[in-house]
Amino acid sequence: MTEEEKSKAVRWARTIASDIALYNEAKILEGVQRDSLYELLGEDIEEGRILYRNRVGASLDAATNFFDRAIVDLVLRPKGTVKSPLW
């Protein structure tokens, strides 16, 4: 994988994760508070993963964890101060 491919893949992952975070604020808060984030956002996350995979290719997706990292960094981590059984 070239640096350009890597950079594009990271940008796509972060863009998609940002959209998930932007349009699902209430679900994210509830999911963190109740430890049910994937139950509430599973469809959105999987839809985002499919979009990401279509943009960067299945082999690149399988070889990296860019999408998962973007979900943690942009969806979950900003809610680190919310009281939750997750932490």
TORMARMAR-872647 format. One line per 8 residues: number of its first residue (from 1); their letters; for each residue x, y, z of N, C-alpha, C. Coordinates in Angstrom, 1 decimal. Each point is the difference from the previous one (the first is absolute). Layout:
TORMARMAR-872647
NUM = A = X,Y,Z,X,Y,Z,X,Y,Z; ...
This chain:
TORMARMAR-872647
1 = MTEEEKSK = 0.8,-1.2,0.0,-0.8,1.2,0.0,0.9,1.2,0.0; -0.3,0.9,-0.9,0.8,1.3,-0.1,-0.5,0.9,1.1; 0.8,1.0,0.3,-0.4,1.0,1.0,-1.2,0.8,-0.5; -0.2,0.2,-1.3,-1.2,0.7,-0.5,-1.2,-0.9,0.3; 0.1,-1.3,-0.3,-1.2,-0.9,0.2,-0.3,0.0,1.5; 1.0,-0.1,0.9,-0.2,0.0,1.4,-0.7,1.3,0.4; 0.5,1.1,-0.4,-0.5,1.3,0.3,-1.5,0.2,-0.4; -0.3,-0.5,-1.2,-1.4,0.1,-0.5,-0.9,-0.9,0.8
9 = AVRWARTI = 0.5,-1.2,0.3,-0.8,-0.9,0.8,-0.3,0.5,1.4; 1.0,0.6,0.6,-0.2,0.6,1.4,-1.0,1.2,-0.1; 0.1,0.8,-1.1,-0.9,1.1,-0.1,-1.5,-0.5,-0.2; -0.1,-1.0,-0.9,-1.4,-0.6,-0.2,-0.5,-0.5,1.3; 0.8,-0.8,0.7,-0.5,-0.6,1.3,-0.4,1.1,1.0; 0.7,1.1,0.1,-0.3,1.1,0.9,-1.2,0.8,-0.5; -0.1,0.2,-1.2,-1.2,0.7,-0.6,-1.3,-0.8,0.3; 0.0,-1.3,-0.2,-1.2,-0.8,0.2,-0.3,0.0,1.5
17 = ASDIALYN = 1.1,-0.2,0.9,-0.3,-0.1,1.4,-0.5,1.4,0.5; 0.5,1.1,-0.5,-0.5,1.3,0.3,-1.4,0.2,-0.3; -0.4,-0.5,-1.1,-1.5,0.0,-0.4,-0.8,-0.8,1.0; 0.5,-1.2,0.3,-0.8,-0.8,1.0,-0.1,0.8,1.3; 1.1,0.6,0.5,-0.1,0.7,1.2,-0.9,1.2,-0.1; 0.0,0.7,-1.1,-0.7,1.3,-0.2,-1.5,-0.3,0.0; -0.5,-1.1,-0.6,-1.4,-0.2,-0.2,-0.6,-1.0,1.1; 0.8,-0.4,0.9,-0.5,-1.0,1.0,0.4,0.4,1.4
25 = EAKILEGV = 0.1,1.3,0.3,0.5,0.4,1.4,-0.9,-0.6,1.1; -1.3,0.0,-0.1,-0.8,-0.5,1.1,0.2,-1.5,0.1; 0.1,-0.7,-1.1,0.2,-1.5,0.1,1.3,-0.3,0.6; 1.0,0.8,-0.3,1.4,-0.2,0.5,0.0,0.2,1.5; -0.6,1.1,0.5,-0.1,0.2,1.4,-0.7,-1.1,0.8; -1.2,-0.4,-0.6,-0.7,-1.1,0.7,0.7,-1.3,-0.1; 0.7,-0.3,-1.1,0.7,-1.2,-0.1,1.2,-0.1,0.9; 0.7,1.1,0.3,1.1,0.1,0.9,-0.5,-0.2,1.4
33 = QRDSLYEL = -1.1,0.8,0.3,-0.5,-0.1,1.4,-0.6,-1.4,0.4; -0.5,-0.7,-1.0,-0.6,-1.3,0.3,0.8,-1.2,-0.5; 1.2,0.3,-0.5,0.8,-1.0,-0.6,-0.7,-0.8,-1.1; -0.6,0.7,-0.8,-0.8,-0.6,-1.1,0.3,0.7,-1.4; 1.2,0.5,-0.1,0.4,0.9,-1.1,-0.2,-0.8,-1.3; 0.5,-1.2,-0.1,-0.1,-0.8,-1.2,-1.4,-0.4,-0.3; -0.8,-0.3,1.0,-1.4,-0.3,-0.2,-0.7,1.2,-0.7; 0.3,1.2,0.4,-0.7,1.2,-0.5,0.6,0.5,-1.3
41 = LGEDIEEG = 1.3,-0.2,-0.2,0.7,0.5,-1.2,0.5,-1.0,-1.0; -0.3,-1.3,0.3,0.5,-1.1,-0.8,-0.3,0.2,-1.5; -1.2,0.4,-0.3,-0.4,0.1,-1.4,0.8,1.2,-0.7; 0.1,1.1,0.8,0.7,1.1,-0.6,1.5,-0.3,-0.1; 0.6,-0.7,0.9,1.4,-0.3,0.0,0.3,-1.0,-1.2; -0.9,-1.0,-0.1,0.2,-1.0,-1.1,-0.2,0.7,-1.4; -1.0,0.9,-0.1,-0.2,0.7,-1.2,1.2,0.9,-0.4; 0.6,0.6,1.0,1.2,0.8,-0.1,1.2,-0.9,-0.4
49 = RILYRNRV = 0.1,-1.2,0.5,1.1,-0.9,-0.3,-0.1,-0.5,-1.5; -1.3,-0.2,-0.4,-0.2,-0.4,-1.4,0.4,1.1,-0.9; -0.4,1.2,0.3,0.4,1.2,-0.8,1.5,0.2,-0.1; 0.6,-0.2,1.2,1.5,0.1,0.1,0.7,-1.1,-0.9; -0.5,-1.2,0.2,0.6,-1.1,-0.8,-0.2,0.2,-1.5; -1.1,0.5,-0.4,-0.3,0.3,-1.4,1.0,1.1,-0.5; 0.3,0.9,0.8,0.9,1.1,-0.4,1.5,-0.4,0.0; 0.4,-0.8,1.0,1.5,-0.3,0.1,0.3,-1.4,-0.5
57 = GASLDAAT = -1.0,-0.8,-0.1,0.3,-1.4,-0.4,0.0,-1.0,1.2; -0.6,-1.1,-0.3,-0.1,-1.0,1.1,1.4,-0.5,0.6; 1.0,-0.1,-0.9,1.3,-0.5,0.4,0.6,1.1,1.0; -0.1,1.2,-0.4,0.6,1.1,0.9,-0.7,0.0,1.3; -1.4,-0.1,0.0,-0.7,0.0,1.2,0.4,-1.2,0.9; 0.2,-1.1,-0.6,0.3,-1.2,0.8,1.4,0.1,0.5; 0.9,0.7,-0.6,1.4,0.1,0.4,0.2,1.1,1.0; -1.0,0.9,0.3,0.2,1.1,0.9,-1.2,0.0,1.0
65 = NFFDRAIV = 0.2,0.9,1.0,-1.1,0.2,0.9,-0.4,1.5,0.0; 0.2,0.7,-1.1,-0.3,1.4,-0.1,-1.4,0.3,0.3; -1.0,-0.7,-0.5,-1.4,0.3,0.3,-0.3,-0.2,1.5; 0.4,-1.1,0.5,-0.2,-0.3,1.4,0.6,1.1,0.9; 1.2,0.4,-0.3,0.7,1.0,0.7,-0.7,1.3,0.0; -0.6,0.4,-1.2,-0.7,1.2,-0.2,-1.3,0.0,0.8; -0.6,-1.1,0.1,-1.3,-0.1,0.8,0.4,0.2,1.5; 1.0,-0.6,0.4,0.4,0.2,1.4,0.4,1.5,0.3
73 = DLVLRPKG = 0.9,0.5,-0.9,0.5,1.4,0.1,-1.1,1.1,-0.1; -1.0,-0.2,-0.9,-0.9,1.1,-0.3,-1.4,-0.3,0.6; -0.4,-1.2,0.3,-1.3,-0.3,0.5,0.1,-0.3,1.5; 0.9,-0.8,0.4,0.0,-0.5,1.4,0.8,0.9,0.9; 1.3,0.2,-0.4,0.9,0.8,0.9,-0.5,1.3,0.5; -0.7,0.8,-0.9,-0.5,1.3,0.5,-1.0,-0.1,1.1; -0.6,-1.2,0.2,-1.0,-0.2,1.1,0.7,-0.6,1.2; 1.3,0.1,0.1,0.7,-0.6,1.1,-0.3,0.6,1.4
81 = TVKSPLW = -0.6,1.1,0.0,-0.4,0.6,1.3,-1.4,-0.4,0.5; -0.7,-0.7,-0.9,-1.4,-0.4,0.3,0.1,-1.2,0.9; -0.8,0.0,1.1,-0.1,-1.1,0.9,-0.5,-1.2,-0.7; 0.8,-1.1,0.1,-0.3,-1.2,-0.8,0.6,-1.3,0.6; -0.7,-1.1,-0.1,0.6,-1.3,0.4,1.1,-0.4,-0.9; 0.2,0.6,-1.1,1.1,-0.3,-0.9,1.3,0.3,0.6; 0.1,1.0,0.9,1.2,0.4,0.7,-0.4,0.4,1.4
